[in-house]
Amino acid sequence: MNAPPGERLQKMLASQGLASRREAEAWIRAGRLTVNGQVATLGLRVGVRDDVRLDGRPIRRRTAAGGASVFLAHRSPGESLQTPDESGHASLLARMPKRAGRRFIAVSPMPRVDGGLELFSSDGALALRLQRAARRVDVDFRVRLHGELPAERLAQLLAGEIDSGERLTVLGCEAAGGEGSNRWYALATRGASGKSVRQLFERQGATVSRVLRVRFGTLVLDPLLPRGRSRALTDSELAALLDAAEPVAGTPVPRSEPPAPTKRSRAPRPAPVRPRSRPSSRGRPARGGTGTPR
């Protein structure tokens, strides 16, 4: 037996970035939504020609080609995603274009203390798909340390072990310049988050002052995109990102795995890295590559 045409009302509202499914269901229960002049009920399916209204106001739906649903943003370290800062400056999500949706979902967001490349989507299903893909794509970071990481600890870092017992997939790490007591490192991983990257360096006794994400799959942070600004992904960029996130047939999905069991107790953490005696400076990474922001 064929299913009725259209899609469930709450799913349509979520895919348009107007509300989460739970919020949409609450609107339906409260009688705030009507379809073709009739009060909507849970489970009601709607098509593109149906007149859907919230509190009497028509909901204008985007077509497949009408407006982007995924945005790349350059987030400043310390910038809030949802709440205004102390000076009343609007949050990053509050500055997203209203024409693309009223509700945006962050894909694997960086911790507030850090920053760099962020992805937002007003399409709930697409945001979930990208969130699941975040553990399969290559993700690059620039990490600023207070002091230089000795060669032996850099070699240990490549094993990817963090304090939780998980192992990150580290593809490479190399020095990327710096000034004074600050040193930058370029880290290439598969599926790592900003939080886990900070833990990775801290496990080696390093003092981490900043973590910036500069690549997510096929997307690279453009140094010409100002901090606090965003841009819509093109159709080709989104297609390439989704294609890169698809697992290859017969290849297991990379996961953070616990270290192999051993009879020895966990070794103590190394002593903190002590910076060389040099004048204090904010420090900048070496030029080249993606051009890490300050």
N, C-alpha and C positions, 0 to 999 in steps of 0.2 A: 504494500500500500504506500503510495507516494505521500511525502510530508507536505503540509500546506505551504504555499508560496511565501516568500519573505523571510524575515528573521525575527527572533523574539525582540520585543520592544526594548527591554533592559540591555540586551546585547548591542542593539543598534545605537543606543545612547552612549554606551561605553566606547564603541568603536569610533564614534564621532568626537570623543574627548570631552563630552559634556558632563559625565558623571561616571563613578564606578558602578558596577552592576548592583552592588548593595545599596548605593544611594538611589539608583534608578528604581529599584524595587520599593524603597521607602516612599518615593514620590508616587508610585502607582498605588500603594496601600493608602496614602493620604488623599487620593483622588485628585492630585494636581495635574495629571496627564490625561489628555483626551485624544482620541483617534477618530477622525471624521465626525466630530461632534459628540461622540459617545465616550463616557468615562472609561479609561483603560483598565484592564484587569491583568493580573499576573499570567504570563504565558501567551499573551496576545502577540500575534505575528503581524508585522507591518511591511508594506512594500514601498517602492520609491514614490508611488503616486498617492499614498495615504497622507492625509493632513494631520500631522502630529503637533500638538500644542502643549506647552507647559505654562500653567497659570494663565491660560488664554492667549499666550503669545506663541506664534508659529515657530517651529524649529526648522531652520534651513539646513538641510543636509548637504555635505560635500559629496560630489561625485568622485569616481576613481581618479579623475584627472584634475579635480578641483581643489588645489591647495596641498602643500606638502604636509606630511604627518610625522616626519622625523627631522630633528634639528641637531646640529653640532654647535656646541657653545664653548667659549674660552672662559673658564671659571678662574677667578682670582683666588689665591689662597686666603682662607678665612671668610670667603663670601658665602652667605647663607642661600640655600636653595628655596626656602619657603617663607622665612620670617624676615622682616626689615631689620637693618642693622641699627646700632645705637643712635645714629644720626637721622634715622627715618628713611634711609635710602632703600628703594624697593628691592625685593629679593630677585634672584636670577629668574625664577619661574614666573614671577609676577610681570616681568618685562618681556615675556614671550608674546608673539603676535596673537591677538585675540581671534583673528580670522581663522587661525588654524585649530582652535579649540579652546575650551574654558578650563580644561584639566590636562596637565601634562604629567607623564611618568618618567622618572629618571632611570636610566639603564645602568646598573652597576655603578652608582655614584661614588665619587671620591669622598673621603672624610673631609669635614669642614676645614680643618687646619691645612689641608693640601689643596690642589687644584689641577688646572690643565684641561684636557679634553673631556667634555661631558656630552652625553647623548640624551635627548628627550623625545618622547613620542606622545602624541595625543590619541593614538590608536592603541587601546588596551591590549588587543590580541597581538599586535605587532610588537609592542613593548615587551610582552611576555616571551615572545619568540626570540627577541634580541637578548633578553636577560638570560635565557637558557643557553644561547650561543656564546655568551661572554666567557664561558669556561673553555671554549674550543678555539677561539681566535688568538692570534699573536697580539700581545699588548706590550708596548714599550713605555719606559719611564725615564725621567731624569731625576736623580736623587742627590740632594745636597747634604753633605756631612760636615761636622765640625772636626776637622782633622783628617789625615790621610789614612786609608785602610791598608794595613800591611799586606804584602803579597800572599802570605800564608792564609790570612783570614779571607782574602778575596777568593782564594781557591776553595775554602770551606763554604763560602757563600754560594758557589756554583752548585753545591749539592742540593740547595733549595730547602733545607730544613728550617722550620720555625718552631717556636716554643709550644704550640698546640700539639705538636707531634706530626703534623702534616708535612708534606713535601711539595714545594712549588716546582713547576717545570721552568727552570732557568735556562734560556738559550744562549746567554752570554752577558758579560758585564765588563766594562772597561772604563778607565779614567777619562773624564771629559772636561778637564781644565778646572779653573777656579782661581781665586785671589786670596791673599792673606791666609787665614786659618780655615777658609771654606774650600771644600773640594766637591766637584760634581762627578757623578758616575752615570753612565748610560747603561740601563738595564733592559734586556730583552727577555720576555717571558711568554708563556702560553697560558692565558686564562687567569692571570694573577689580578688581585684587587689592590687598591691603594693601601688598605689596611695591612694586608699580608706582606706587601713590599716593605713597609716600615718595620714590621716585625722581623723580616728577613735580615735587614741590616743591624737592627738592635741586638739580634741573637749573636752577632759577631762583635758586640761591645761598642758599636759605632753610635755616635750621637747624631740623630737625624733631625735636620732643621726644616727640610722641605721635600715633598714628593710631588712631582708633576707628571701626569699622564700625557704622552705626546703622540701615541698611536693606539688605535683600536681597530684591529682587523685591517681592512684596506684603507681606513681613514687615518690621515695624518693631520695633526694640529698645524694649521697655517700660521706662521709667526706674524703675518700681516693682519690677522683677525684680532682686533683689540680685545683686551681683557674685559669681561662683562658683556660681550656681544655674542650674537649667535647668527647662524645662517641655516637655511633649509638645505637638506640634501637633495641632489638631483636624482631623477629616476635611475640613472645609470650608476650613481654612487650607491644608492640603496640596494640595487640588484647585485652589484659586486660584493657588497658587505654580506648580504644574505647567502650568496653563493659560496663565499669563503667560510661561512659559519657552518655549512652543511657538512656532516661527517662523511668521510670517504668510506665506501662500502668495504667491510672487512677490517676496518681500523677502529680499535676501541676508543671511546671518548676519553680524552685526558681528564684525570681527576687528581685532586690532592690526596696523596696516599701516605699512610703512616710509615715511619721507618721500619726496616726489618727488625724483628725481635732479636734481642741480644741478652746475654746473661749479665753483662756489665750494667752498672747503674749509669744514669745519664751523667755525662761529663759536666763539670761546672762551666758556667758561662765565662767567656774571656773577659779580662779586665777592660774597662772603657778605653777607647782610642784616645790618646793624648795628642792634641794638635801641636804642630811645630811652633816655635816662638817666632811669630810674624805679626805685623800690624793687623788689627782687626779690620775686616771689610765685608761687605755683603757678599762679594764674590760672584763671578759670572762663569758659566760654562764656556768651553772652547767653542769657537765658531765652526759652522759646518753642520751637516745632517739636517735635523729639523729646527735647529736654532732655538735652543731652550730659552724660554722667557726667564726674566730675573725672578 
